[in-house]
Amino acid sequence: MAEMKENAEKVNFNAEENGEETKEKMKSSAKNVTLTSYDELLLGSETMEFVQRIQIDKLIHFQNHPFKINDDEEMEKLVQSIAEKGVVVPAIARATDGGYYELISGHRRKYACIKLGINTMPVIVRQLDDDEAVIAMVDSNVQREHILPSERAFSYKMKLEAMKRQAGRPKNNSTQLGQNLKGKFSVEILAEETGESRNQIQRYIRLTKLIPELLQMVDDNRLKFNTGVELSYLEAEEQISLHKFMERLNAIPSLEQASKLKKYSQEKNFNDAVIEIILTEEKEKSSNNITLKKKDLKQYFPQSYSKKDMENVIFELLKQWQQQQEYNQTEE
C-alpha cells in the first residue's frame, strides 16, 4: 500500500508539481473524448487525484472477461486517437497479488497502447471485492455501441450471479433466490438497468449454454438469435452431433426445426436419425416451392394490375396450358 501511495503521489494529476498547465491540457484533450456514463461517474473531481500511471505489463485482464478485442475499424480509430493525444480517459483497475492490477475497464486502451509501443497507462485504482468488480466491469463495457450476442450473454450472466451473491441467498433454496433489498428479483433490477425485458435477459443467458461453434454462428448472424436460444436446450453432446450434420448437409436449422429438435431432446428421443430427418425435411419442402418475384412479373402486366390481378392471369394461363397438354396427349 505504501508503494501504491508513493506512485500515486508521483503522478498525481492534480499535484502542484504538474502545475496548472497540465490540468489545462487534460481539459482541452478531454473535450474530444466521449465517455460512457460509467466512466463519467468514476472520473469525478474527487477521483482524479487517485489517477496513477502504471506499467502496461502490470495490467492483467479481468478473469473471464466476456468482451472481445478486435482489430477492426473502431480499434484503428482508437489507436490513432491515442497516438495523437495519448490515453485521455484513465482505465479502471483493482490491485491484486504480486504488484499487478486487474483491469475493470480499459482492455481496448491497453491493447492500443501495446500496438503503439506505449509502456504505461493512466489508471484509477479502486478497492473492489469480486462481485463489485464484476458489476463494474460489465457496466463499463456493456454500454459500448457494438456488442455481440455472446458478449451480452456472458456479461448478463456474470452480473446477475454477482447481484444474487450480493443480495444473499435465502434459506432452503426458496423461490426468492437472488431477491435484493429493493423487494425485486435481481433479474428485474438488471432488466431495469439495461432496458431489456426480464425474459430477454433470460434468453440471452440461455445462449451461454451453446457450444462455441453454434454460439459463433449466432454472433455471425448465420444462426438466428431465437433459433440459438431453442438449440441451447440441447445437451452439449447433442449440439456437437447437430453441428456435424449442419456442416455435412450444409443446412442451418430454422426456428421451427430447432423447436422440434428441442422437443426430441426433452423426450429423450434425440439421435442422429432424428437430426437428419429434421434438417432434410425442410430442404425437401423448399425444393418443391417456386418463388416468382413481383419485379420480374411486372414487366408482363399493366402497371395498374394488383398482385391478385396478376395471380388470376397466371392461374388462368396455367389452366389453359394444362388443357392443351391433355389435348395433346389424347391426339397421340
C-alpha positions in Angstrom: 0.0 0.0 0.0 2.9 2.3 0.8 4.3 1.8 -2.7 0.9 2.4 -4.3 0.6 5.7 -2.3 4.1 6.7 -3.4 3.3 6.1 -7.0 0.0 7.9 -6.8 1.8 10.9 -5.3 4.4 10.9 -8.1 1.9 11.1 -10.9 -0.9 12.9 -9.1 -2.8 14.7 -11.9 -3.7 17.5 -9.5 -0.3 17.8 -7.7 1.3 21.2 -7.6 4.4 20.0 -9.4 2.3 19.3 -12.5 1.1 22.9 -12.4 -2.0 24.5 -14.0 -0.6 23.8 -17.5 -1.1 20.0 -17.1 -4.7 20.5 -16.0 -5.5 22.8 -18.9 -4.0 20.2 -21.4 -6.1 17.5 -19.9 -9.3 19.6 -20.1 -8.5 20.5 -23.7 -7.9 16.9 -24.7 -10.9 15.6 -22.8 -13.2 17.8 -24.9 -12.7 15.4 -27.8 -13.4 12.2 -25.9 -16.8 10.6 -25.5 -17.2 8.9 -22.1 -19.7 6.3 -21.1 -21.9 7.3 -18.2 -20.0 4.9 -16.0 -16.6 6.5 -16.9 -18.1 9.9 -16.1 -19.2 8.7 -12.7 -15.7 7.4 -11.9 -13.9 10.4 -13.3 -15.5 12.9 -11.0 -13.2 15.6 -9.5 -12.7 13.6 -6.3 -11.3 10.5 -8.1 -9.0 12.4 -10.4 -6.4 12.7 -7.6 -6.2 8.9 -7.5 -5.1 8.5 -11.1 -1.7 7.0 -11.4 0.5 5.8 -14.3 1.0 2.1 -14.3 3.2 -0.2 -16.4 1.3 -2.0 -19.1 2.8 -5.3 -18.2 1.4 -4.9 -14.7 -2.2 -4.6 -16.0 -3.8 -8.1 -16.3 -7.1 -8.9 -18.0 -10.2 -9.4 -15.9 -10.8 -13.1 -15.3 -13.4 -14.5 -17.8 -13.7 -11.1 -19.4 -16.6 -11.6 -21.9 -15.8 -8.7 -24.3 -13.7 -9.4 -27.3 -10.9 -7.2 -28.6 -10.9 -7.0 -32.4 -8.5 -5.4 -34.9 -11.4 -3.6 -36.5 -12.2 -0.1 -37.7 -13.1 1.1 -34.2 -9.8 -0.2 -32.9 -7.9 1.6 -35.7 -9.7 4.9 -34.7 -8.7 4.3 -31.0 -5.1 3.6 -31.9 -5.0 6.8 -34.0 -6.5 8.9 -31.2 -4.1 7.6 -28.6 -1.2 8.1 -31.0 -2.2 11.8 -31.3 -3.4 12.6 -27.8 -2.3 9.8 -25.5 -4.7 7.9 -23.3 -7.0 10.7 -22.1 -9.5 8.6 -20.3 -7.9 6.6 -17.5 -8.5 2.9 -17.2 -10.1 1.4 -14.1 -8.4 -1.4 -12.2 -8.1 -3.1 -8.8 -4.9 -4.1 -7.0 -4.2 -7.8 -7.0 -1.3 -10.1 -5.8 2.3 -9.6 -6.8 2.0 -5.9 -7.6 -0.3 -6.5 -10.5 -3.6 -4.7 -11.3 -6.7 -6.4 -12.7 -8.4 -4.2 -15.4 -12.0 -3.4 -14.8 -12.3 -1.2 -17.9 -9.6 -0.2 -20.4 -8.8 -3.5 -22.1 -9.1 -2.0 -25.6 -7.0 1.0 -24.5 -4.3 -1.3 -23.2 -4.3 -3.3 -26.5 -4.0 0.0 -28.5 -1.1 1.1 -26.3 0.7 -2.2 -26.9 0.3 -1.7 -30.6 1.8 1.7 -30.3 4.7 0.6 -28.1 3.4 2.7 -25.2 4.7 1.2 -21.8 2.4 2.9 -19.3 -1.3 3.9 -18.9 -3.2 6.3 -16.6 -5.3 4.2 -14.3 -7.8 4.7 -11.4 -7.2 2.0 -8.8 -10.4 1.1 -6.9 -10.9 -1.0 -3.9 -13.5 -3.6 -5.1 -14.4 -7.1 -3.9 -15.0 -9.8 -6.5 -18.7 -9.1 -7.0 -18.3 -5.3 -7.1 -15.5 -5.8 -9.7 -17.8 -8.0 -11.9 -20.6 -5.5 -11.8 -18.3 -2.6 -12.5 -16.6 -4.5 -15.4 -20.0 -5.2 -17.0 -21.4 -1.8 -16.5 -18.3 -0.1 -18.0 -18.3 -2.3 -21.1 -21.9 -3.2 -21.9 -22.7 0.4 -22.9 -20.4 0.1 -26.0 -22.2 0.7 -29.3 -21.4 -2.7 -30.9 -22.0 -5.7 -28.6 -22.1 -9.3 -29.9 -24.8 -11.6 -28.6 -22.2 -13.8 -26.9 -20.7 -10.8 -25.1 -24.1 -9.6 -23.9 -25.0 -13.2 -22.9 -21.9 -13.8 -20.7 -21.8 -10.3 -19.3 -25.5 -10.5 -18.2 -24.9 -13.9 -16.7 -21.8 -12.7 -14.7 -23.5 -9.6 -13.4 -26.7 -11.4 -12.4 -24.8 -14.0 -10.5 -22.8 -11.3 -8.7 -26.0 -9.4 -7.9 -27.6 -12.6 -6.4 -24.5 -13.1 -4.2 -24.6 -9.5 -3.0 -28.3 -9.9 -2.2 -27.8 -13.1 -0.3 -29.3 -16.5 -0.7 -32.5 -17.2 1.3 -32.6 -20.5 3.3 -33.9 -23.7 1.8 -33.4 -22.6 -1.8 -36.7 -20.7 -1.7 -38.2 -19.1 -4.8 -36.9 -15.8 -3.6 -33.4 -16.8 -4.6 -31.5 -13.7 -5.7 -34.1 -11.2 -4.4 -32.4 -8.0 -3.4 -33.2 -5.4 -0.8 -35.4 -3.4 -3.0 -38.1 -6.1 -2.9 -37.4 -7.1 -6.5 -35.6 -10.1 -8.0 -32.1 -9.4 -9.2 -33.1 -10.1 -12.8 -35.8 -7.4 -12.6 -33.2 -4.9 -11.4 -30.9 -5.9 -14.2 -33.7 -5.5 -16.7 -34.4 -2.0 -15.5 -30.7 -1.1 -15.7 -30.2 -2.5 -19.2 -33.5 -1.5 -20.7 -34.1 -5.2 -21.7 -37.1 -7.2 -20.6 -36.7 -9.8 -17.9 -37.5 -12.6 -20.5 -35.0 -11.2 -23.0 -32.2 -11.2 -20.4 -33.0 -14.8 -19.6 -32.9 -15.6 -23.4 -29.5 -14.0 -23.7 -28.2 -16.0 -20.7 -29.5 -19.2 -22.4 -27.0 -18.6 -25.2 -24.2 -19.4 -22.8 -25.3 -23.0 -22.9 -24.4 -23.2 -26.6 -21.2 -24.9 -27.7 -18.7 -22.5 -29.1 -19.3 -23.4 -32.7 -23.0 -22.7 -32.5 -22.5 -19.6 -30.4 -20.1 -18.2 -33.0 -22.8 -18.8 -35.7 -25.2 -16.6 -33.6 -22.5 -13.9 -33.4 -22.0 -14.1 -37.2 -25.8 -13.9 -37.7 -25.7 -17.2 -39.6 -27.9 -18.7 -36.8 -30.8 -16.5 -35.7 -31.0 -15.4 -32.1 -34.2 -17.2 -31.2 -33.1 -20.3 -33.0 -29.9 -20.3 -31.0 -32.0 -20.0 -27.8 -34.0 -23.1 -28.7 -30.9 -25.1 -29.5 -29.3 -24.1 -26.2 -31.7 -26.6 -24.5 -30.0 -29.5 -26.2 -27.3 -31.3 -24.3 -23.7 -30.5 -25.3 -23.2 -33.9 -26.9 -26.4 -33.4 -28.9 -25.3 -29.9 -30.0 -22.0 -31.4 -31.2 -23.8 -34.1 -33.3 -26.2 -31.4 -34.7 -23.3 -29.2 -35.7 -21.6 -32.1 -37.6 -24.8 -32.7 -39.5 -25.2 -29.0 -40.2 -21.7 -28.9 -41.8 -22.2 -32.2 -43.8 -25.7 -31.2 -45.1 -24.8 -27.5 -45.4 -28.0 -26.8 -43.5 -28.9 -24.3 -40.8 -32.0 -25.1 -38.8 -35.0 -22.8 -38.8 -36.7 -21.8 -35.6 -39.4 -24.4 -36.3 -36.7 -27.1 -36.8 -34.9 -26.0 -33.6 -38.1 -26.3 -31.6 -38.6 -29.9 -33.0 -35.0 -30.8 -32.0 -35.6 -29.4 -28.5 -38.8 -31.4 -28.2 -37.0 -34.7 -29.1 -34.2 -33.9 -26.7 -36.5 -33.3 -23.8 -38.4 -36.5 -24.6 -35.0 -38.4 -24.6 -35.6 -39.4 -28.2 -32.7 -37.4 -29.7 -30.4 -39.3 -32.1 -28.6 -38.9 -35.4 -31.6 -40.2 -37.4 -33.8 -37.5 -35.9 -31.3 -34.8 -36.7 -31.0 -35.9 -40.4 -34.8 -36.2 -40.9 -35.5 -32.8 -39.4 -32.7 -31.0 -41.2 -33.6 -32.5 -44.6 -37.4 -32.3 -44.4 -37.2 -28.5 -44.8 -35.0 -28.9 -47.9 -37.4 -31.3 -49.5 -40.3 -28.9 -48.8 -38.4 -25.9 -50.1 -37.3 -27.7 -53.2 -41.0 -28.0 -54.2 -41.6 -24.3 -53.8 -41.4 -21.9 -56.6 -40.9 -18.2 -55.9 -41.9 -15.6 -58.5 -40.6 -12.2 -57.7 -43.0 -9.3 -58.3 -40.4 -7.2 -60.0 -39.9 -10.0 -62.6 -43.6 -10.4 -63.2 -44.4 -6.7 -63.5 -42.8 -6.4 -67.0 -45.6 -8.7 -68.4 -48.5 -6.8 -66.8 -50.0 -3.3 -67.0 -48.9 -1.1 -64.1 -52.4 -0.9 -62.8 -52.5 -4.7 -62.1 -52.5 -5.6 -58.5 -50.9 -8.8 -57.1 -54.3 -10.5 -57.1 -54.9 -9.5 -60.8 -51.5 -11.0 -61.8 -52.2 -14.2 -59.9 -55.6 -14.6 -61.6 -54.0 -14.2 -65.1 -51.2 -16.6 -64.2 -53.6 -19.3 -63.0 -55.8 -18.9 -66.0 -52.9 -19.3 -68.3 -51.7 -22.4 -66.4 -55.2 -23.8 -66.7 -55.2 -23.3 -70.5 -51.7 -24.8 -70.7 -52.9 -27.9 -68.7 -55.9 -28.3 -71.0 -53.6 -28.0 -74.0 -51.3 -30.7 -72.6 -54.3 -33.1 -72.0 -55.5 -32.4 -75.6 -52.0 -33.2 -77.0 -51.9 -36.5 -75.1 -55.3 -37.6 -76.5 -54.2 -36.8 -80.0 -51.2 -39.0 -79.6 
